[in-house]
Amino acid sequence: MYRDSSVGVVIPAYNEEGFVGDVIREMPAYVDRLYLIDDRSTDGTWEEIHDAARADRDKRAAETGSDRAAATHRAELAPDGGTSALSNRAVVHDPIGRVVPIQHRENRGAGGAIKTGYLAARADGVDATVTVDADGQMDLSQMSRLLDPIVEGTADYTKGNRLLAAEYRDAMPRFRFIGNTMLTFLTKVASGYWKTMDPQNGYTAISQDALEAIELESLYEYYGYCNDLLVKLNVNDAAVADVSMPAVYGDEESSITYSEYIPKVSTMLLKNFLWRLKTKYLALDFHPLALFYLLGAGTSAIGMVGGLWTLFIALSQLTLPFLQGMASFLVFIFGVALLLFAMVFDMAQSEHLETQVY
C-alpha cells in the first residue's frame, strides 16, 4: 500500500533475460502486486521471472518472520479468475507471493502486453497501476512521484518526462531526442494535450477510475500504445500530469524497427486525431474547432496542389503564371491560419487537464 492506496505494477517483458529479475528484486516494498507479462519470449525470461518471484516472496516472508507477507500480497483475482478478457490471449498463472506471472499465447507487442496487465489490474480493482519496462531503464525510486498525484486525486494519469529538465535532455542519446521531439509534436496534435511532452515514456501511473473510463480492450498493441492511450484519456477529460525524471541507459538493446515504427505510429496518430475530433467535438458535444481543423486542412491542401500545378506550368512552359501562383499561395496561407486557430482553441479546451511536476 502507498498512502492507503493499493499499487499494482505492470511489467511487459520480451526477451529480457538478465534484466527482468533485477527489476522484480528492486521493486519498492509498498507495491502490492506485480503483473509480469511474458510476451512469448524465446530466451530465459519466463524462468527468470519465476526465480526472481520466488526470491522476492521468500525475502518478504523472512522480513516478517513468517509466510504472512506472501499471503498478504497474493493477488486476489475477480470471481472468474480475472481471465475473462484474457482467456484468448494469455494464461494467468498462480501468484508467487505478490508476483502474478502471465504468459501470452502468442507475441502481441509492447502495447498488447500492457493491455493484458491493465486488464488484470482493472479486474483486481487496484487503486493505482504503474507501468515499468523490464529492461531496467527506469529509476524505481521515482515511482512515488508518479503515484502522488494519483493518490491525491489531482491527476488520473501521470507519466515520466525526460525533456522538462535540461540535464535530463542532455542524457538522452541524440537520435532518440530528435525522434522523440517529432513524435511529441504529432502526439500533441492527435491527443489534445498540448503541454504534455515525451509521449514515448513508458514510466506511467493510472488510476482505477481512468482504467474503467477508457475503452481498454481497443488499446493499440504496438509501441504507440502510450500515444493511443493519451487520445483516449483526452476524450474522457482525464487529468494528466507530466513528472520530470531522468532515464537510465544501460546495456539493453531496443527491439524497435524504426522503418516500421514511424509509418505505423504516424498512421495511428492520424486516425486517432480524426476519431478524437469526431467523438469529442462533434458527437459528444459541438465545438467549432473541429470545423476549423477540417476546413484548414482542406484549404491548405488545395493551396498546395495549386502551387505545385503552378510550378509544373512554370517548368514546362518556361513562363510564370503570377496570378495563379499568388492565388495558390494566399489560399494556402488562409488554410494554415485556420489550422492555427483550431490549435489555439484545442489548447484552451484541455489546458485545465494538464500539469507539470518538476
TARA-V284051 format. One record per residue. N is the residue number from 0. PSI is psi as a letter, one per 40 degrees, with the letter a starting at -180 (* if undefined). D_CENTER is the distance of its C-alpha to the mean C-alpha in Angstrom with 1 decimal. Layout:
N | PSI | D_CENTER
N | PSI | D_CENTER
//
This chain:
0 | i | 24.0
1 | h | 22.7
2 | f | 24.7
3 | e | 25.8
4 | h | 22.3
5 | i | 21.3
6 | h | 18.3
7 | i | 16.6
8 | h | 14.5
9 | h | 12.7
10 | g | 13.5
11 | h | 13.0
12 | h | 15.9
13 | h | 17.5
14 | f | 20.7
15 | f | 20.0
16 | h | 23.6
17 | e | 24.8
18 | d | 21.5
19 | d | 20.1
20 | d | 23.4
21 | d | 23.2
22 | d | 19.8
23 | d | 21.4
24 | d | 24.5
25 | e | 23.0
26 | h | 20.9
27 | i | 22.1
28 | d | 24.9
29 | e | 23.5
30 | h | 20.7
31 | d | 22.2
32 | i | 20.4
33 | h | 18.6
34 | h | 17.1
35 | h | 17.7
36 | h | 16.6
37 | h | 18.8
38 | f | 17.7
39 | f | 21.3
40 | i | 21.9
41 | e | 25.2
42 | a | 26.0
43 | f | 26.8
44 | d | 23.3
45 | d | 24.3
46 | d | 27.6
47 | d | 26.0
48 | d | 23.7
49 | d | 26.9
50 | d | 28.9
51 | d | 26.5
52 | d | 26.1
53 | d | 29.8
54 | d | 30.3
55 | d | 27.9
56 | d | 29.8
57 | d | 33.2
58 | d | 32.3
59 | d | 31.3
60 | d | 34.3
61 | d | 36.6
62 | d | 35.3
63 | e | 36.5
64 | e | 39.6
65 | a | 38.8
66 | e | 36.3
67 | d | 35.2
68 | d | 31.9
69 | d | 31.0
70 | d | 32.1
71 | d | 30.4
72 | e | 26.9
73 | h | 27.5
74 | h | 24.7
75 | h | 26.4
76 | i | 24.8
77 | i | 25.5
78 | d | 29.1
79 | e | 28.2
80 | e | 26.7
81 | e | 23.2
82 | e | 23.1
83 | d | 24.0
84 | e | 20.6
85 | e | 20.4
86 | d | 24.0
87 | e | 23.6
88 | d | 20.6
89 | i | 21.1
90 | h | 23.8
91 | h | 23.3
92 | i | 25.9
93 | h | 28.0
94 | i | 26.3
95 | g | 27.7
96 | b | 28.0
97 | e | 24.6
98 | h | 22.8
99 | h | 22.0
100 | h | 22.0
101 | h | 20.5
102 | h | 21.4
103 | i | 20.2
104 | d | 23.1
105 | i | 21.7
106 | h | 19.0
107 | e | 15.9
108 | i | 13.4
109 | d | 10.3
110 | d | 8.5
111 | d | 11.9
112 | d | 12.3
113 | d | 9.3
114 | d | 10.8
115 | d | 14.1
116 | d | 13.4
117 | d | 12.0
118 | d | 15.2
119 | d | 17.4
120 | d | 16.3
121 | d | 16.8
122 | d | 20.1
123 | e | 21.1
124 | f | 20.5
125 | h | 18.7
126 | d | 18.5
127 | h | 15.3
128 | h | 12.9
129 | i | 11.3
130 | h | 9.2
131 | h | 11.3
132 | i | 11.9
133 | e | 15.5
134 | e | 16.8
135 | e | 17.7
136 | e | 15.8
137 | h | 14.7
138 | h | 17.5
139 | e | 17.8
140 | e | 20.3
141 | e | 17.5
142 | d | 16.0
143 | d | 18.5
144 | d | 17.4
145 | d | 13.9
146 | d | 16.0
147 | d | 18.7
148 | d | 17.3
149 | d | 16.2
150 | d | 19.7
151 | e | 21.4
152 | e | 20.1
153 | e | 19.1
154 | i | 15.3
155 | d | 13.4
156 | h | 10.0
157 | i | 10.0
158 | i | 8.2
159 | i | 10.2
160 | h | 11.7
161 | e | 14.1
162 | e | 15.7
163 | d | 17.4
164 | h | 20.2
165 | d | 22.5
166 | d | 23.1
167 | d | 19.5
168 | d | 19.2
169 | d | 22.5
170 | e | 21.3
171 | h | 18.6
172 | i | 20.3
173 | d | 21.5
174 | d | 20.1
175 | d | 16.5
176 | d | 17.2
177 | d | 18.5
178 | d | 15.8
179 | d | 13.1
180 | d | 15.4
181 | d | 15.7
182 | d | 12.1
183 | d | 11.8
184 | d | 14.8
185 | d | 13.8
186 | d | 10.5
187 | d | 12.9
188 | d | 15.3
189 | d | 13.2
190 | d | 11.3
191 | e | 14.4
192 | g | 12.8
193 | e | 15.3
194 | e | 15.3
195 | h | 11.6
196 | i | 11.4
197 | f | 9.8
198 | e | 6.4
199 | e | 6.3
200 | h | 6.9
201 | e | 5.9
202 | g | 8.4
203 | i | 7.5
204 | i | 9.9
205 | i | 10.4
206 | i | 14.0
207 | d | 15.9
208 | d | 16.9
209 | d | 13.4
210 | d | 12.8
211 | d | 16.3
212 | d | 15.8
213 | i | 13.2
214 | g | 14.3
215 | d | 12.4
216 | d | 14.7
217 | e | 13.6
218 | h | 9.9
219 | h | 9.6
220 | e | 10.8
221 | a | 10.6
222 | e | 8.5
223 | e | 6.9
224 | d | 5.2
225 | d | 1.6
226 | d | 5.0
227 | d | 6.8
228 | d | 5.6
229 | d | 6.6
230 | d | 9.7
231 | d | 10.5
232 | d | 10.5
233 | d | 12.6
234 | d | 15.0
235 | e | 15.6
236 | f | 16.3
237 | i | 13.9
238 | h | 14.4
239 | h | 11.7
240 | h | 12.8
241 | h | 12.1
242 | h | 13.8
243 | h | 15.7
244 | i | 16.0
245 | i | 17.1
246 | i | 15.7
247 | h | 18.2
248 | h | 19.3
249 | b | 21.7
250 | e | 23.2
251 | i | 20.1
252 | h | 19.8
253 | i | 16.7
254 | e | 16.9
255 | h | 15.3
256 | h | 18.0
257 | d | 17.5
258 | d | 20.2
259 | d | 18.3
260 | d | 14.7
261 | d | 15.6
262 | d | 17.5
263 | d | 15.3
264 | d | 12.1
265 | d | 14.5
266 | d | 16.2
267 | d | 13.2
268 | d | 12.4
269 | d | 16.2
270 | d | 16.4
271 | d | 13.6
272 | d | 15.5
273 | d | 18.7
274 | d | 17.5
275 | d | 16.4
276 | d | 19.8
277 | d | 21.7
278 | d | 20.2
279 | d | 20.0
280 | e | 22.9
281 | d | 25.2
282 | d | 25.0
283 | d | 24.1
284 | i | 25.9
285 | h | 27.4
286 | h | 26.7
287 | e | 28.4
288 | d | 25.4
289 | d | 24.5
290 | d | 28.0
291 | d | 27.8
292 | d | 24.7
293 | d | 26.5
294 | d | 29.9
295 | d | 28.7
296 | d | 26.9
297 | d | 30.1
298 | d | 32.5
299 | d | 30.8
300 | d | 30.9
301 | d | 34.6
302 | d | 35.4
303 | d | 33.8
304 | d | 35.7
305 | d | 38.8
306 | d | 38.5
307 | d | 38.1
308 | d | 41.1
309 | d | 43.1
310 | d | 42.3
311 | d | 43.4
312 | d | 46.6
313 | d | 47.2
314 | d | 46.9
315 | d | 48.9
316 | e | 51.7
317 | f | 51.7
318 | i | 51.7
319 | h | 49.3
320 | g | 48.9
321 | d | 48.3
322 | d | 48.0
323 | d | 45.6
324 | d | 43.4
325 | d | 43.5
326 | d | 42.6
327 | d | 39.6
328 | d | 38.4
329 | d | 38.9
330 | d | 37.1
331 | d | 34.1
332 | d | 34.2
333 | d | 34.4
334 | d | 31.4
335 | d | 29.4
336 | d | 30.7
337 | d | 29.6
338 | d | 26.0
339 | d | 26.1
340 | d | 27.6
341 | d | 24.7
342 | d | 22.1
343 | d | 24.2
344 | d | 24.3
345 | d | 20.6
346 | d | 20.1
347 | d | 22.7
348 | d | 21.2
349 | e | 17.9
350 | d | 19.4
351 | e | 20.2
352 | e | 16.7
353 | h | 15.5
354 | i | 16.7
355 | h | 16.6
356 | h | 17.7
357 | * | 19.7
//
